[in-house]
Amino acid sequence: MNTRHHLDNETHLHLLQLLQRQPDLSQRQLARALGISLGKTNYCLKALVEKGWIKADNFRNSQNKAKYLYVLTPRGLAGKARLTLRFLRRKEAEYQTLMHEIAELRQQVAEAAQQGGEC
């Protein structure tokens, strides 16, 4: 899986997490919270709607008729669970790699200290 796909999945996961907690956030608020552009937010929302993972419903009692309520569908909840599991596995693998690198660096520092070198 390429890096771009990981980033898209990660963005989708964070977007789904936000929408599950706060379904009434505007696209601008979502973009700000995710640290991405408004255009990318709109693109991601459309992709999730097309996948059937979220529904976008207009607020009926809102003065702003362009305001949407984003609701995760059962399919979206299942997709979010799969993305969460993949994200967790990837982060655990990264953690293991980092722990190995840290152990190697500590060993190098200890060896340098024994040889009288500075670190």
Secondary structure as the mmCIF struct_conf table of DSSP 4:
data_model
#
loop_
_struct_conf.conf_type_id
_struct_conf.id
_struct_conf.beg_label_comp_id
_struct_conf.beg_label_asym_id
_struct_conf.beg_label_seq_id
_struct_conf.end_label_comp_id
_struct_conf.end_label_asym_id
_struct_conf.end_label_seq_id
HELX_RH_AL_P HELX_RH_AL_P1 THR A 3 ARG A 21
TURN_TY1_P TURN_TY1_P1 PRO A 23 ASP A 24
HELX_RH_AL_P HELX_RH_AL_P2 GLN A 27 LEU A 34
TURN_TY1_P TURN_TY1_P2 GLY A 35 GLY A 35
BEND BEND1 ILE A 36 ILE A 36
HELX_RH_AL_P HELX_RH_AL_P3 LEU A 38 LYS A 51
TURN_TY1_P TURN_TY1_P3 GLY A 52 GLY A 52
BEND BEND2 TRP A 53 TRP A 53
STRN STRN1 ILE A 54 ASN A 58
BEND BEND3 ARG A 60 ASN A 61
BEND BEND4 GLN A 63 GLN A 63
TURN_TY1_P TURN_TY1_P4 LYS A 65 ALA A 66
STRN STRN2 TYR A 68 LEU A 72
HELX_RH_AL_P HELX_RH_AL_P4 PRO A 74 GLN A 114
TURN_TY1_P TURN_TY1_P5 GLN A 115 GLY A 116
#
